[in-house]
Amino acid sequence: MTNNDNDDNQGVVWAILIGVILLAISLAVGMGLYRTSRAAGGADGAVSTSAAVGAPVGAAVGAAPGSPAEMTNAADVPSIRVENGVVKFYFATGSAALANGAAEALGDVVKGVAAGRKAVISGFTDVTGDPAKNEELAKQRAFAVRDALAALGIGEDKVDLRKPEAITATGSNAEARRVEVTLQ
């Protein structure tokens, strides 16, 4: 082995070592940013009147419901809001996936059902796309919320799935892609 071969091998080893170090630094910085953004986004799962649950990272948690700040940040990601006893599940376009925090958000509904009331679930859609597909998607979203209640021990006999009077809601498309749960 010549001295040049040895220098070439050392260069490769140094390049790999530097690459691994840079990768480790990038991962550490990325995880730190992720944790910081999760903490800032209210990911603690606390629910109160007009509180965001499962809100997207960086969402305007304190923004007024339906305000431009809230809808801009939450335009196409699932989230949950509890407003005046109504649990509102918001969905991404074309999706029936629930945001994290469904169990916490439904806590008062579960208590109300245990006290003899009935959970009423209504699905809404936005105005874009095929109305028949939107109606089916609204139904699938309502079923996802019903399944979340079932996972919390609420039987189907205690849940009423209702088609809202108007399938589409007013406001932004993100506001219209929702399922509401109330007690009756």
N, C-alpha and C positions, 0 to 999 in steps of 0.2 A: 504494500500500500504506500503510495507516495504522499508527500506532504500536501499536495493539492487535493487529493481525494479526502484526506482528513479534514481539510478546511471546508470542503463542500459539505461533508457530513455534519460538521459543526454548524454551518449556516442553516441547514435544514432543521436541525434540532432547535436552534435558536428561533427560527421562524415558527415552528410548531409551538414552542413554549410561549412565545409572545401571543400567538393566536389563542391559546388556551387561557392565558391571563386576561386578554381583552374580552373573551367570551364570558369568563367568570365575573368580570367587572360589569359587563352589560346586563347579565342576569341579576346581579345584586341591585343595580340601579333600577332595573325594570320592576323587580319585586317591591322595592321601596316605594316607587311611584304608584304601583298597583295598590299597595296597602294604604298609602296616604289618600289616594282617590276614593277608595272604598270607605275609609273613615269619614271623609268629607261628604260623601254621598248619602250619609244616613243609613248605612247598612246594618245598624244595630237591631232592626226589626221592631222598634218601638212604634206603637200605634196610638194615635189620639185623634180627636175630632179634627178633620181636615189635615191629616198627616199622610205623607207619602210612605209607602212600604214597597220594598223591592224596586225603588226608583233607580233609574239608570245612573251610572257613575257620572258625576258632574251635573246632574239634573238640578233644577232650581227647586229644592225641596220646599222652601218657604213660599214659593210663587203661588199666586192665587189660582184656584182651579180654572182651567180654560184660558188662562192669561197667555199672551204671546210668549213670555219667558218659559212658562211651563210646557206649552205645546211644542215650542221649538226644540227644547232639550229632550222631550219625551215623545217626539213625533213618531218614531218607529221602533220603540222598544217596549216590552211589557212592563207594567207598573201597577200599583194598587193604591187607591186613596180611600180613606174612610171620611165621609162627610155627613154630619148630622144623622148618624146611625145607618147610613147607606154605604155599603161596601161596593166600590167601583173597581172592577178589573179592566185595565186597558191592555190591548193586544197589539203586537206588531202586524204589519200588513200581511194578509194571507196566512196568519198563524193562529192556533188555538192554545199555544203554550202559555201557562200562567207564570207570572213573575214570582220570584222568591218572596216568602213572607205571607203566603195565603193563609196558613193556619193561624198565624197571629192576627191577621186582619179579620178573620172570621170568628174570633173568640167571642165577641158579644152576640153574634148570631147563634152560635152553639149554646150559649147561656139562655138566650131567648127561647130556643127550641126546647131546651130542657125544662123551661118554665111553662111549656104548653103552647107556645106560639108556632107558627109555620114559617119556614124560609121561602121567600118568593124570589125566583131567579128570572131575569129578563135580559135578552141579548139584543144588541144594536149593531148596525153595520155602517160603514161609510158609503158615500154615494158613487165611488169609483168602481168600475168593473161591472160584471154581469149580476143583475139583481138576484137571480135565482141562486147563483153560487154564493153571493153575499149572505143570503138568507140561510143557506145550509151552513156556512161558516159561523154565523151567529149562533146557530143551534149547536154546533160542535163546541164552541166556546162556552155556552151555557152548560153543556154536558161536562166540560172540564171542571167548571166551578162546582157542579153537582157532585162530581167524583171527589173533589177536594173535601166537600162536606161529608161525604160517605166515609172518607178516610179518617174523619174526626168523630165518627160514630153516629152520624145523623142518617137515619133510614130514609128511603125514598118516599115513604108515606108522610114524612114531615117536610117534604120539599115540593114546591109547586113551580113547575116550569111554565112561564107565561110568555107568549109572543107579545111584544109591545104593540100598542096601537099603531105606531109609525115605526117601520123597520129602520129607517134612517133617522139619525138624530141631527139636530142643528149644531152648528159650530164647525170646528175643524174636523178633518177626517180622523185625526188621532183621537179626538173627543168622542167621535161616533163609534169607533171600534172598541166597544166596551160591553161588559156584562154587569148588571147591578143586582145586588142581593139586599133585600129588605125583609123585615119581619112583619107578619100580619097576625 
